[in-house]
Amino acid sequence: MTRRLTITMVAVVAGALLVAGFGSLLLIRAQSRRDTVNDLRKQAQGIAQLVDDIPARNTTAAAVLRQRVLQRVLKLTDQAVVRYSPSGQPLDPLPPGVSPSDIDFPKLRQGQTISGVNGGLAFAAAPGTTARGAPFALVLTRNVRVGGGAALWLLVAGGAALIVAVAVAANLGRRLTKPLREADEATRRIAAGDLAARVPTTGGDDELAALSRSINAMAASLERSKGLERQFLLSVSHDLRTPLTSIRGYAEALAERKAKPGQAAAVILSEARRLERLVGDLLELAKLDARRFSLDIRATDVCEVINDTAEGFRPAAETAGVRLRVEAPARAALVADADPDRSAQVVANLVENALDFASSTITVGTGRVDGEVELWVEDDGPGIGPDDIPHVFDRFYTVSRAAKRHVGSGLGLAIVSELVDAMGGAVRAESGAKGGARLVVALRGDAEATAA
């Protein structure tokens, strides 16, 4: 690309020089012709007025001497005094390069000066009359200078300009394509798995600098996602290994008749359900990621969804020694455009997450804020650090706060984010009023219910 860019810039400069050079030469030539013709006209008219008698051509040495002096002083190619008949026929020879058809003798008889150019020879013919009353034409000729010296200097200047253009174009081409080469190298390294590769940035505001920043942002995002994915796989592997170890241990104890059947069956059932929830959440994430799920968006009573869903978690909360509070107005007071089943799944995942961290109380509530219906779940656990808040709902992210217990699979918040986004809502995490964490979901309020 550097070579093509350099050749293109040099070609543009060369083309501009050719157009400017030939144009300048044509203009110089045209101006030189005009200046030469005008100069000859003035000289011919002036000399014709000074002539008092026209001797025969080359009759005396004085006439020849006068012609030579005039020719050198006026830088003439040739000069001649041409008498002509009343019918317009020349009686004396014309200078070389001038033909009788070039001289309009009738116009000369009327007192007009005739001029023109034949190839590179300019001529002018001025009328006059001898003391004896004979009409004549003083014909002067001069070669037109077409700017040969100017053409030579133009070629020299053009060659120097091309050399400078090649040097500048090569340097500019390397500078322009350097970020692209660096970006190409970085993207190749990223594609090969080196997610730490970055494109050097200069801090500019042009398109190349923006491209470098975009590639670096992409690489950083991929590197972070890869790290989170690795962390997630380690976490899932641990979550899978723990129940499997319990199931295998009690199964072996039953086979060796070292465990009570009832106790072993209860543990195996509990761990099997835990595995079932984990696998179900993984499948749910896969469906959400592929958008292979359906939504039934309609006017949904958020209060009803919250009350029914929270009530289903009350036994689990009592077993964990946690008080579950529901703060919702009367039913049908808050209506949102949402899928009721998916909304219930969102509330369930939020409550399940709160059960992992709550110390003594979980509060589930809802209300209307600026035309939207918000529902929230708040716990009194250790809270969420400022660095963790922006990433709570990210895929594969694990917060730094320690869980008191493990009720769910640990994937519930990622599912919440996907579902809320699909329903056109928003979800956020914030610190609770009295410590702990507060997770808030904002859904679009139903237009008819809001108007009513």
C-alpha positions as CSV (number, residue, x, y, z in Angstrom):
1,M,0.0,0.0,0.0
2,T,2.9,2.3,0.7
3,R,4.2,1.8,-2.8
4,R,0.8,2.4,-4.4
5,L,0.3,5.5,-2.3
6,T,3.7,6.9,-3.2
7,I,3.2,6.2,-7.0
8,T,-0.2,7.8,-6.9
9,M,1.1,11.0,-5.2
10,V,4.1,11.2,-7.6
11,A,1.8,10.7,-10.6
12,V,-0.5,13.5,-9.4
13,V,2.5,15.8,-9.0
14,A,3.9,14.8,-12.4
15,G,0.5,15.3,-14.1
16,A,0.2,18.7,-12.5
17,L,3.7,19.7,-13.6
18,L,3.0,18.6,-17.2
19,V,-0.3,20.5,-17.4
20,A,1.2,23.6,-15.8
21,G,4.4,23.3,-17.9
22,F,2.7,22.9,-21.3
23,G,0.1,25.5,-20.4
24,S,2.8,27.9,-19.4
25,L,4.8,27.3,-22.7
26,L,1.7,27.8,-24.8
27,L,0.9,31.0,-23.0
28,I,4.5,32.2,-23.3
29,R,4.5,31.4,-27.0
30,A,1.2,33.2,-27.6
31,Q,2.4,36.3,-25.7
32,S,5.7,36.3,-27.5
33,R,4.0,36.2,-30.9
34,R,1.7,39.1,-29.9
35,D,4.6,41.1,-28.5
36,T,6.8,40.5,-31.5
37,V,4.0,41.4,-34.0
38,N,3.1,44.6,-32.1
39,D,6.8,45.6,-31.9
40,L,7.3,45.1,-35.6
41,R,4.1,47.1,-36.4
42,K,5.4,50.1,-34.4
43,Q,8.9,49.9,-35.9
44,A,7.6,49.5,-39.4
45,Q,5.3,52.5,-39.0
46,G,8.1,54.6,-37.5
47,I,10.6,53.8,-40.2
48,A,8.2,54.3,-43.0
49,Q,7.5,57.8,-41.9
50,L,11.3,58.6,-42.0
51,V,11.8,57.4,-45.5
52,D,12.1,60.3,-48.0
53,D,13.4,58.5,-51.0
54,I,13.6,54.8,-51.9
55,P,16.6,54.0,-54.0
56,A,16.7,50.9,-56.0
57,R,17.6,47.8,-54.0
58,N,21.3,47.4,-53.5
59,T,22.2,50.3,-55.8
60,T,24.5,52.0,-53.5
61,A,26.7,51.0,-50.5
62,A,24.9,53.6,-48.4
63,A,21.5,51.8,-48.8
64,V,23.0,48.5,-48.0
65,L,24.8,49.9,-44.9
66,R,21.5,51.5,-43.7
67,Q,19.6,48.3,-44.0
68,R,22.3,46.4,-42.1
69,V,22.4,49.0,-39.3
70,L,18.6,48.9,-39.0
71,Q,18.5,45.1,-39.0
72,R,21.0,44.9,-36.2
73,V,19.6,47.7,-34.1
74,L,16.1,46.4,-34.4
75,K,17.1,42.7,-34.2
76,L,15.4,42.0,-37.5
77,T,15.6,38.8,-39.5
78,D,15.2,40.7,-42.7
79,Q,13.8,43.9,-44.1
80,A,12.7,45.1,-47.5
81,V,11.2,48.1,-49.3
82,V,8.6,46.7,-51.6
83,R,7.0,48.9,-54.3
84,Y,3.8,47.7,-55.7
85,S,1.6,48.5,-58.7
86,P,-1.9,50.1,-58.5
87,S,-3.3,46.6,-59.1
88,G,-1.6,45.3,-55.9
89,Q,1.3,43.4,-57.5
90,P,4.7,43.6,-55.8
91,L,7.4,45.2,-58.0
92,D,10.3,44.2,-55.6
93,P,11.1,40.9,-53.9
94,L,9.6,40.2,-50.5
95,P,11.7,39.0,-47.6
96,P,12.1,35.2,-47.3
97,G,9.2,33.6,-45.5
98,V,6.7,36.3,-46.6
99,S,4.5,35.6,-49.7
100,P,2.4,38.1,-51.7
101,S,-0.7,36.5,-50.3
102,D,0.3,37.6,-46.8
103,I,0.3,41.2,-47.8
104,D,-3.0,42.9,-48.4
105,F,-1.9,45.7,-50.8
106,P,-5.4,47.3,-51.1
107,K,-5.3,47.8,-47.3
108,L,-1.8,49.2,-47.5
109,R,-3.0,51.7,-50.1
110,Q,-5.7,52.8,-47.6
111,G,-2.9,53.5,-45.0
112,Q,-3.4,50.4,-42.8
113,T,-0.5,48.4,-41.4
114,I,-0.5,44.7,-42.2
115,S,1.0,42.1,-39.8
116,G,1.0,38.4,-39.1
117,V,2.9,35.3,-38.3
118,N,4.0,32.5,-40.6
119,G,5.2,29.6,-38.4
120,G,8.0,31.0,-36.3
121,L,8.4,34.2,-38.5
122,A,6.5,37.4,-37.6
123,F,6.2,40.1,-40.2
124,A,4.8,43.6,-40.4
125,A,4.2,45.8,-43.5
126,A,3.7,49.6,-43.1
127,P,2.6,51.8,-46.0
128,G,4.6,54.8,-47.3
129,T,5.0,57.1,-50.2
130,T,8.2,58.3,-51.7
131,A,9.0,61.9,-52.4
132,R,8.1,61.1,-56.0
133,G,4.7,59.8,-54.9
134,A,5.4,56.2,-55.5
135,P,3.6,53.9,-53.0
136,F,5.7,51.3,-51.2
137,A,5.5,48.9,-48.3
138,L,8.2,48.6,-45.6
139,V,8.3,44.9,-44.7
140,L,10.1,43.9,-41.5
141,T,10.5,40.3,-40.3
142,R,11.7,38.8,-37.1
143,N,11.9,35.3,-35.7
144,V,9.5,34.7,-32.8
145,R,11.3,33.6,-29.6
146,V,9.2,30.8,-28.2
147,G,10.8,30.7,-24.8
148,G,13.4,28.0,-25.4
149,G,15.3,29.1,-22.3
150,A,12.1,29.2,-20.3
151,A,11.3,25.6,-21.5
152,L,14.8,24.4,-20.3
153,W,14.4,26.0,-16.9
154,L,10.9,24.6,-16.7
155,L,12.2,21.1,-17.3
156,V,15.0,21.6,-14.7
157,A,12.5,22.9,-12.2
158,G,10.0,20.1,-13.0
159,G,12.7,17.4,-12.5
160,A,13.7,18.9,-9.2
161,A,10.0,19.1,-8.1
162,L,9.6,15.4,-9.1
163,I,12.6,14.4,-7.0
164,V,11.2,16.3,-4.0
165,A,7.8,14.9,-4.6
166,V,9.2,11.3,-4.6
167,A,11.0,11.9,-1.3
168,V,7.9,13.6,0.3
169,A,5.5,11.0,-1.1
170,A,7.6,8.1,0.2
171,N,8.0,9.6,3.6
172,L,4.3,10.6,3.8
173,G,3.3,7.1,2.5
174,R,5.3,5.4,5.2
175,R,3.8,7.7,7.9
176,L,0.2,7.2,6.7
177,T,0.5,3.5,6.4
178,K,2.5,2.9,9.6
179,P,-0.7,2.9,11.8
180,L,-2.3,0.5,9.3
181,R,0.7,-1.9,9.4
182,E,0.7,-1.8,13.2
183,A,-3.1,-2.4,13.2
184,D,-2.7,-5.3,10.8
185,E,0.1,-6.8,13.0
186,A,-1.9,-6.4,16.1
187,T,-5.1,-7.9,14.7
188,R,-3.1,-10.9,13.4
189,R,-1.7,-11.4,16.9
190,I,-5.1,-11.1,18.4
191,A,-6.5,-13.6,15.9
192,A,-3.7,-16.0,16.8
193,G,-4.7,-15.7,20.5
194,D,-2.4,-13.0,21.8
195,L,-5.1,-10.9,23.4
196,A,-2.5,-8.7,25.1
197,A,-1.5,-7.2,21.7
198,R,-2.2,-3.5,21.3
199,V,-1.8,-0.9,18.6
200,P,0.5,2.1,19.5
201,T,-1.6,5.3,19.7
202,T,-0.4,8.8,19.1
203,G,-3.2,10.6,20.9
204,G,-4.5,12.3,17.7
205,D,-8.1,12.8,16.7
206,D,-7.9,11.6,13.1
207,E,-9.5,8.4,11.6
208,L,-6.3,6.4,12.0
209,A,-6.0,7.2,15.7
210,A,-9.7,6.4,16.1
211,L,-9.1,3.0,14.4
212,S,-6.2,2.3,16.8
213,R,-8.3,3.1,19.8
214,S,-11.2,0.9,18.5
215,I,-8.8,-2.1,18.0
216,N,-7.3,-1.6,21.5
217,A,-10.8,-1.4,23.0
218,M,-11.8,-4.6,21.2
219,A,-8.6,-6.3,22.3
220,A,-9.2,-5.2,25.9
221,S,-12.8,-6.4,25.8
222,L,-11.8,-9.8,24.4
223,E,-9.0,-10.1,26.9
224,R,-11.4,-9.3,29.7
225,S,-14.1,-11.7,28.3
226,K,-11.5,-14.4,28.0
227,G,-10.5,-14.0,31.6
228,L,-14.1,-13.9,32.8
229,E,-14.8,-17.0,30.7
230,R,-11.9,-18.8,32.3
231,Q,-13.0,-17.7,35.7
232,F,-16.6,-18.8,34.9
233,L,-15.5,-22.2,33.7
234,L,-13.5,-22.7,36.9
235,S,-16.5,-21.6,39.0
236,V,-18.9,-23.9,37.1
237,S,-16.4,-26.8,37.3
238,H,-16.3,-26.3,41.1
239,D,-20.1,-26.1,41.3
240,L,-20.4,-29.3,39.3
241,R,-17.7,-31.1,41.2
242,T,-19.1,-30.3,44.7
243,P,-22.6,-32.0,44.2
244,L,-21.1,-34.8,42.2
245,T,-18.6,-35.5,45.0
246,S,-21.5,-35.6,47.5
247,I,-23.6,-37.8,45.3
248,R,-20.7,-40.2,44.6
249,G,-19.8,-40.3,48.3
250,Y,-23.3,-41.2,49.6
251,A,-23.8,-43.6,46.7
252,E,-20.6,-45.5,47.7
253,A,-21.7,-45.3,51.4
254,L,-25.1,-46.9,50.4
255,A,-23.3,-49.5,48.3
256,E,-21.1,-50.4,51.3
257,R,-24.1,-50.2,53.7
258,K,-22.3,-47.5,55.7
259,A,-25.0,-44.8,55.5
260,K,-28.6,-44.6,56.4
261,P,-30.8,-44.9,53.3
262,G,-33.1,-42.0,54.2
263,Q,-30.3,-39.6,55.0
264,A,-28.3,-40.6,51.9
265,A,-31.3,-40.3,49.7
266,A,-32.1,-36.8,51.0
267,V,-28.5,-35.6,50.3
268,I,-28.4,-37.2,46.9
269,L,-31.8,-35.6,46.0
270,S,-30.7,-32.1,47.2
271,E,-27.4,-32.3,45.2
272,A,-29.2,-33.6,42.1
273,R,-31.6,-30.7,42.3
274,R,-28.7,-28.3,42.6
275,L,-27.1,-29.9,39.5
276,E,-30.5,-29.6,37.7
277,R,-30.7,-25.9,38.5
278,L,-27.1,-25.3,37.3
279,V,-27.6,-27.2,34.0
280,G,-31.0,-25.4,33.5
281,D,-29.4,-22.0,33.9
282,L,-26.6,-22.9,31.5
283,L,-29.2,-24.0,28.9
284,E,-31.2,-20.8,29.6
285,L,-28.1,-18.7,29.0
286,A,-27.5,-20.5,25.7
287,K,-31.1,-19.8,24.5
288,L,-30.9,-16.2,25.5
289,D,-27.5,-15.8,23.8
290,A,-29.0,-17.3,20.6
291,R,-32.3,-15.4,21.0
292,R,-34.1,-18.7,20.8
293,F,-36.9,-17.8,23.1
294,S,-40.3,-16.1,22.8
295,L,-41.8,-13.2,24.6
296,D,-45.5,-12.5,25.3
297,I,-45.4,-8.7,26.0
298,R,-48.7,-7.5,27.4
299,A,-50.1,-5.4,30.3
300,T,-48.7,-7.2,33.3
301,D,-49.6,-6.6,37.0
302,V,-46.2,-6.2,38.5
303,C,-47.6,-6.4,42.1
304,E,-49.2,-9.7,41.4
305,V,-46.0,-11.1,39.9
306,I,-43.9,-9.9,42.9
307,N,-46.3,-11.3,45.6
308,D,-46.7,-14.7,43.9
309,T,-43.0,-15.2,43.2
310,A,-41.8,-14.0,46.6
311,E,-44.3,-16.2,48.3
312,G,-42.7,-19.2,46.7
313,F,-39.4,-18.4,48.3
314,R,-40.7,-17.9,51.8
315,P,-40.0,-21.5,52.9
316,A,-36.4,-21.3,51.6
317,A,-36.0,-18.0,53.4
318,E,-37.3,-19.4,56.7
319,T,-35.0,-22.4,56.4
320,A,-32.0,-20.0,55.8
321,G,-33.1,-17.9,58.8
322,V,-33.9,-14.9,56.6
323,R,-36.9,-12.6,56.9
324,L,-38.6,-12.0,53.5
325,R,-40.5,-8.7,53.2
326,V,-42.7,-7.6,50.3
327,E,-43.5,-3.9,49.9
328,A,-46.0,-3.7,47.1
329,P,-49.3,-1.7,46.8
330,A,-52.6,-3.3,46.1
331,R,-52.9,-5.5,43.0
332,A,-53.5,-3.9,39.6
333,A,-52.0,-0.6,40.9
334,L,-48.8,-1.0,38.8
335,V,-49.0,-2.2,35.3
336,A,-46.1,-2.6,32.9
337,D,-45.6,-3.8,29.3
338,A,-43.8,-7.1,30.0
339,D,-44.0,-10.8,29.7
340,P,-45.5,-12.0,33.1
341,D,-43.7,-15.4,33.0
342,R,-40.3,-13.8,32.2
343,S,-40.9,-11.1,34.8
344,A,-41.5,-13.8,37.4
345,Q,-38.3,-15.5,36.4
346,V,-36.5,-12.1,36.8
347,V,-37.9,-11.7,40.3
348,A,-37.0,-15.3,41.2
349,N,-33.4,-14.9,40.1
350,L,-33.0,-11.7,42.1
351,V,-34.5,-13.2,45.2
352,E,-32.4,-16.3,44.8
353,N,-29.3,-14.1,44.5
354,A,-30.2,-12.1,47.6
355,L,-30.6,-15.4,49.6
356,D,-27.0,-16.1,48.9
357,F,-25.8,-12.9,50.6
358,A,-28.5,-11.7,53.0
359,S,-27.7,-11.8,56.7
360,S,-31.2,-11.5,58.1
361,T,-33.6,-9.6,55.8
362,I,-34.6,-9.5,52.1
363,T,-37.0,-6.8,50.9
364,V,-38.8,-7.0,47.6
365,G,-40.6,-3.9,46.4
366,T,-42.0,-2.0,43.5
367,G,-43.2,1.5,42.5
368,R,-43.6,4.0,39.7
369,V,-40.8,6.3,38.7
370,D,-41.1,8.8,35.8
371,G,-43.5,6.8,33.8
372,E,-41.6,3.5,34.4
373,V,-42.4,0.7,36.8
374,E,-39.5,-0.3,39.0
375,L,-39.1,-3.4,41.1
376,W,-36.2,-4.0,43.3
377,V,-34.7,-6.7,45.6
378,E,-32.6,-5.5,48.6
379,D,-30.5,-7.6,51.0
380,D,-28.6,-6.7,54.2
381,G,-25.5,-8.6,53.2
382,P,-21.9,-7.4,52.8
383,G,-22.9,-5.1,49.9
384,I,-21.2,-4.6,46.5
385,G,-17.9,-2.8,46.1
386,P,-17.7,0.3,43.8
387,D,-15.5,-1.6,41.3
388,D,-18.0,-4.4,41.1
389,I,-21.2,-2.4,40.6
390,P,-20.7,-1.7,36.8
391,H,-20.1,-5.4,36.2
392,V,-22.6,-7.2,38.4
393,F,-24.8,-8.3,35.5
394,D,-21.9,-9.1,33.1
395,R,-21.6,-12.6,31.7
396,F,-19.1,-14.7,33.7
397,Y,-18.5,-12.1,36.3
398,T,-18.1,-13.0,40.0
399,V,-18.3,-10.3,42.6
400,S,-15.7,-10.0,45.3
401,R,-18.2,-10.2,48.3
402,A,-18.4,-13.6,50.0
403,A,-21.6,-15.5,49.9
404,K,-23.1,-16.8,53.1
405,R,-24.8,-19.7,51.4
406,H,-25.3,-21.1,47.9
407,V,-29.0,-21.3,46.9
408,G,-28.8,-20.8,43.1
409,S,-26.3,-21.6,40.4
410,G,-24.6,-18.2,40.3
411,L,-25.8,-17.4,36.8
412,G,-29.1,-15.8,37.7
413,L,-28.0,-12.1,37.3
414,A,-26.7,-12.7,33.8
415,I,-30.1,-14.2,32.9
416,V,-31.9,-11.3,34.5
417,S,-29.9,-8.8,32.3
418,E,-30.7,-10.7,29.1
419,L,-34.4,-11.0,29.9
420,V,-34.9,-7.4,31.0
421,D,-33.0,-6.2,27.9
422,A,-35.3,-8.3,25.7
423,M,-38.4,-6.8,27.3
424,G,-37.1,-3.3,26.6
425,G,-36.2,-2.5,30.2
426,A,-33.1,-1.7,32.1
427,V,-31.4,-3.2,35.2
428,R,-28.8,-1.7,37.6
429,A,-27.1,-2.4,40.9
430,E,-26.6,0.0,43.7
431,S,-25.8,0.1,47.4
432,G,-28.7,-0.3,49.8
433,A,-29.9,2.4,52.1
434,K,-28.6,0.6,55.2
435,G,-25.7,-1.3,53.5
436,G,-26.1,-4.5,51.5
437,A,-27.0,-4.5,47.9
438,R,-30.1,-3.2,46.0
439,L,-30.8,-4.6,42.5
440,V,-33.3,-2.5,40.5
441,V,-35.3,-3.4,37.3
442,A,-37.1,-0.7,35.4
443,L,-39.9,-1.8,33.0
444,R,-41.9,0.3,30.6
445,G,-45.2,1.4,32.1
446,D,-48.4,0.5,30.3
447,A,-49.6,3.6,28.5
448,E,-53.3,3.0,29.2
449,A,-52.8,2.3,32.9
450,T,-50.6,5.4,33.2
451,A,-53.3,7.6,31.5
452,A,-56.0,6.2,33.8
